[in-house]
Amino acid sequence: MLTLCIAACALSAGEPESITFEWTTDAGERWTHAALIERPDRETDTGLGVMLFGGGLSADLHWTTPGSYEHDGETHRMTISGEDTRDADTLAAALLDAGFTVLRSSAVREGDPLHAENRAMAQAKPFPETVTMAVAAWGALLDRAELEPGEVFVVGHSLGVPRSLYVTEGRAAGYVMLAGAYVTPNRARTSALAEAAADEPGEDYDASGDIAGWERAASRAIRTGETRTAERFTSGGAEFDWACDVLAASEAPALAIWGGLDTISYHGPVLDHLLPGQVETVYVANRGHNLASEEDGLTGPIDPAVVERIVGWIAEHARE
């Protein structure tokens, strides 16, 4: 069951517009979430939009990685600098400068007691319900921004990649896929695939000078034809088409960016193999799951070169 309720505050031109949307959970609870519309200057406005789909099950409006958080009286650091990273803000600023209206929503419900207690935590629903939530956000934001699906590009990160394809049903103008999870038909964890292929030959996809486990695993899958499974993608008791199949049916252009330090990058070569010509695949050496520097398990902000590549690709396809 899905219900929408849009509350907006009228702001002067050029200022972000905050709205809220509602949806009903499988348990019958009514959750309210924040969303944001940011419009470019009239002189640069392309008339097109970009919607950001955060990863995981509970990404906030800013895609925040807290610099640190408290647990059991101890401080735990999460970022290299000790400061918050807010990658969605970085992407939004660059896209606004390029003339795009930016749409984004929070998967953290308003009044969440877990998030209020610790911003590194949030009450999360299983993946299928996050799709329902994102459908509500997509409808509310497009309606308020007066945009059609074909006038909006999508940028998704991690689980936000398949979620964006299920929500938009492949009808967006184009897709930017950042470290996409469960993108190609394989149920095994990519870390397990990498470990199993430790002694296999492989291709240096990210041109780092070393061949990582994910590169060996992807090379083996392509070499042996093990790039598909008869199973559908299942999560939380629901079944979905594999993200690559939704993308193939849409014929929409896509840019896929993967980090050389991220085992999930296994899906990159396989996606390129399954959809030759439709996806532009980019590998960035020495970058992790957030397409950022990593040190001792800590992350930095998204690489500025990655942001530039994303905005350039969207601008090029917008002109087409």
N, C-alpha and C positions, 0 to 999 in steps of 0.2 A: 504494500500500500504506500502510495506516494502523495504527499500534499505539499503545496508550495505556499509560502506567505512571504511577500517581499516588503520589507520596510526600508525606505531610503530617506536620506536627509539631503535636501536641496543645497548644493554648494555652488559657489561662483565658478565660472569657467576656468579650467586648468587645474582645479583642486581635485584630489582623490574623492571619489564618491563611495561612501560606506553603505552597504546594504546588509540585510540579514535574510536568510532563507531557512525554511523548516522542512523536515521530512519525518516520516514515521518509521521507527525501527521494527524489526520482526517481533519484538516483544510488546509492541503497541505504544512505546514511549515516543513522545514528540520532542525531537532535538532541534535546537536553534543554533545556527552557525553564522559567523561573520564572513563577508565577502567584500571585494574591493574592485572598483573600476577606476582606472587612471587613463586620462585622455591626453594626447599630445597637443602641442600648439596648433592652432588652426592652419598656420602657414605650412606646416610640415605634415599635416594629417593625411595619411594614405587612404583613409576610409575603411581600413582593415583592422582586425583585432588579432591578439595572441592570447591564448588562455594557458595558464601554468597549472600543471597537475603534479602536486608534490608526491614524494615517495612514501613508503611504509604504509601504516594504517592510521597515522594521526599527525600528519605534517601540518604545521600552522601556516598562517598567511605569508610568513617571511622565509619559510624553509630554514628555520633556526636550528643551528647546532650550538647549544649553550657552551660557553667557555668553560664552565664548571657547574657542578651541582652538589648538593649536600645529601648524604645518605648515612643513617646510623651515626651521626655526629662526625662523619669524615667528609672531606672535600675531594671530589673526583673531577679531574680535568678531562676535557673532551677535545679541545682545540690546541693547536700548536702554540698560539699566542696567548691562550688563556682568555681571549675575548670571544664574544659571540660571532658566528658567521651567519649571515642572512643572505643566502644566495638568490632567493627570489627577488629581493630588493635590488640586487646588482643586475639581474637580468631585466627587471622591469625598467630600471633607469635607462639602460642601453636601448631597449625596444622603444621607449617613449621618445628618445632622442631621434630614433629612426622613423618616427611618424606613426607608430602603431598604438592603438588602444590596448591596454593590458588588463586582463581579467584574471582574478585569482580568488580562491576561497580557502577557508580554514577547515580542516577535518577535526579540530578540537572544538567540542561543543561549548557553548557559552555556559558558564557556571560549573564547569568540570572541577570537582573537588580535588582530583588527583593532580591536575595541571596547576591548580592554585597552590597546592602544597609543594610541588616540585615540577618546575617547567620542563624537566627532562622526561616527564611522564605524562600520560593522558589516557583517559578511558577510551578504549578502542573497540570497534566492532570487527567481526570477521570480514575478510576481503569482499565477499558478495554484498554485504551491507554497505561497505565503503563505495561500491559501484553505485548502489541506489542513492547514497548520499551525493555522490558526484553528479549523477543525473539531475538531481534537484539543483545543484549549484550551476551546472551548465545551462539549464533552462532559465533559471532566474537571471543569470548574468547576461545571456544573449538577449533576453527580453528587455532588460533594462537598458542595455547598450544599443539596442535596435540593430543587431547584427544577425545575419543568417549563418548557418553552419559553414557554408562554403566561402564565407568572408573571414573565417577565423583560422589561423594557424594554431597548432597545439605544441607545447613543449612539456614533455613528461619526464620525470626522473624515477628510476628504479621501478617499484610497483605502480607508480603513476603512469608508466608507459602502457602496459596492457589495460589499465583502468581507463586511460584516455581513449583507447581504441574501442573498448566496449561501450563507453558512454556516448561517443560521437558516431558510432557505427560506421566509422571510416568515411564520414561525410565532411570532414574538415578540409581546409584548403591544402594542408600539408602537415607533416608530423616530424618533430624533432625528438629523437629518442636518446635520452641520456642514461647510460648504464642500465638499459632495460632489463627487468627481471621477467623470467618465464616467457621470453619473447619467441623462442623456437621450441619445437616439440621434443622436450626431454624432461622427464620427471626427476631424474637424479640431481642431487646438489652439484653445482659446478665445482665446488672444492673437491668433492669425491671423484668427479670425472678427471680433474687435474691430477689428483693423487694416483689414480689408476693408470694414467698415461705417462707416468714419470719417466719411463724408459723408452718412450716412443720418439721417433723423429718428429720434428715439427717445423712450422714456418714462423719466421720472426715478423709477425704481422705489425707490431708497433715499432719496428726498426730500432729497437733498444740495444741491439748487439747481443742480447741473451734470449733464449727461448724459454718462456715461462710454462708452467704446467697447463694453464688454460690454452696456450697456443698449441701444445702437444695434443691436448684432448680434442680441440677443434679440428686439427689436421687429421687426426685419426678418424673422427666421425665423418669427415668429408671423404677421406680416402676409402673407407669401408662402406659408405652409404648409410651409416647409422645416424642420419640427420632427422629421422622422423620416428614417431611412435604411433601405434594404433589408438592409444588412449587420448582422451581430450584433457584439457587443463582442468583439474578439479581443485577446489579450495572451499573450505567451510561448508562442505556438503553440496555445493553447486558446481555445475559443469559449464565450461566456456570453450569457444573456439580458441585455438592458439592465436596469439596476437599477430604473428606473421601472416596467418591465413586471413584475418580480418583486413590487414593492410593490403594483401594481394588482391582481395575482392574489390577493394576501393579504388585501386590504381592511382592513389594519391602519392605524390613524391614524398620521400622521407630522407632525413639525415640522421644517422646513428653514430653516436660518439662514445668511445669506450676508453677506459684507462688501463694502462699496461700493468698496474699493480693490483688490478681487480679481477678475481677469478671469474666473476660473472661475465667478463668480456669474452668468454667462450662463445656466447651467443652471436658475437659480431661476425666472425667468418661464416658461421652456419647460416645466419640471416642473409648475408651477401650471396652465399651459394644457392639458397632457396629462392631468392628474389633478385636475380641478376638484372641490373639496369634500373630497378625501381628505387633502390636504396643507395645513397652515398654514404659509405662507411669510412669513419675516421678513427684512428687510434692515436692516443696521446701517451707517450712513454712517461714513466715515473709519475703517473697520476692515479689516484685511487677511485673509490666508488663515487665520491662527490666530485670527480674530475678536478681534484685538488691535490696539493702536496700532502704527503703523509710522513709522520715521524713517530716511531714507537707507538703506533696505534692511535695517534692523534691526527686530526685533520686540519687543513687550512681552508681558506675560502676558495670558491671556484676559480679556476685559472682564467685570467683575463683574455688569453688567446682563445679559449673555448667560447667565452661569451661573444667575442668578436666574430668567430666562425658561425655561431648560431644566428646572430643578427644579420650577418652578410648573406647567409643562405636564405633566410626568410625574405629579406629585401629583394634578392634576386628572383625568387619565385613569385613574389608579389608583383614585380614588374611584368612577369610573363602572364 
